[in-house]
């Protein structure tokens, strides 16, 4: 039988605030010594009271807006009670009845899974967002032998949980969804979105149903996914596993599966024997939140144009290829660098794109610039100046490349380097004609050969002239002068 | 009149991680039932037309800036309440990391 896959995604995004959600401990937990960023509040000492981190709330509002959600104008906090050693209070402060953001959607581009390119099979689709709410993270458990070791540095770090409607139907769509979400949180600057470090954790809830039928099949949740690839691979594995179970007349059990990345299989995590009984109730230690029109507007203004919208603008208005548009928009800082370098001139877009994805990325790679394009010494305005000098034939493209290397290394402007090193192209015909005549005089043998029909010797003469002018000769003018001079000599032979 | 069953007491005891004797279960079934009855008196109040409320506090929007203050305490102090420790972490009986969030 053929089955349709139905997937809803639950994603936890770890915010990159300086401090925790409800106390002023550092929220930096990755790599910190265990239990060094803890205080009476996040350790749940009696009498300690939480105070809400404004930035964490605003980050959640920005994510909501970027996901086209409605923003709750009134919300409050609730306690979700459960017992686990990584949860010091015995409850998690979260939002249940009134999430800060709800009823939104995200458009995703589902590309070829092997190449990541847009192909004939690629398509854009909309995934509805049910809700996005704020909550606090738990501590981290490490299991050694018969013991578990608890580190509370992560306890209380602000999280945003994003829940989709069951609109995802393939592993590639799940991949595209998480990839788009990661781009968005990075654009907004609210999280590193780094799945390898657990800063974004996607958990698919998936089921199969015979094609054409309405009722959902039994839901299986997949956890322990530390990369986009793991999300795709684990879903593909589960589809195969569940299809085999169903086709052999068996039943899929409602369980949580853990992904074993090394072996490429899902493993049943211990079934929970007890039913969930979270006993949500309003958090008495925290006052409710009212989002005024003024506050809402001030946050809305900080939401930048997002990657997908920029991609569309770069292809439609600037005529870039889909590939270039994706590469240039993945990182907001790169997109902004590009827009300054091309200066809003569509005719200059392709050149600016080539400089950035070619020379600049190459230099960044070999110099090991890991801090991103903002750390590059050559400013986008300086690149614009260089592009203009190439357009105006002040320098040829090869000279421009070495000028750019200098700009990259020193942060000096293009014109300053060209002037200081006397690199400006020679377009003055009288100066070039002397070099042309010299080259012909000095190489009578080659001239004879060319006149006898060895056409490729023409490039030899071009090379001689370029050498004599230290590479500064305008190549078009040099070629024109050479042709004229040779023809004159042919007649005089 | 609420009458909690022994099974319900068992469930509540599990959520609170308490081990109860049979005698205690019987006793708590009675006591918890009495507490529920007392709280159930609220059901007699007419709340027609009154919106649900999550708080009785008169304040709202108490927020702070996202900055780090010297609130973190020394690790040795933090670990003073640990049942067991290796000097860096709270050590507890092994759990399986499969809970829901």
Interface residues (C-beta under 8 A of the other chain):
Chain A: X12 X17 X18 X19 X23 X24 X25 X26 X33 X34 X35 X36 X37 X38 X39 X40 X41 X43 X51 X52 X53 X54 X55 X56 X57 X76 X81 X82 X83 X84 X85 X92 X138 X141 X142 X143 X145 X146 X147 X148 X149 X150 X151 X152 X161 X223 X256 X258 X269 X270 X272 X274 X276 X277 X279 X282 X284 X286 X287 X288 X289 X290
Chain B: X11 X14 X15 X16 X17 X54 X55 X57 X59 X60 X61 X62 X63 X64 X65 X66 X67 X68 X69 X71 X72 X73 X75 X78 X79 X81 X84 X86 X88 X89 X90 X91 X92 X93 X94 X95 X96 X97 X98 X99 X100 X101
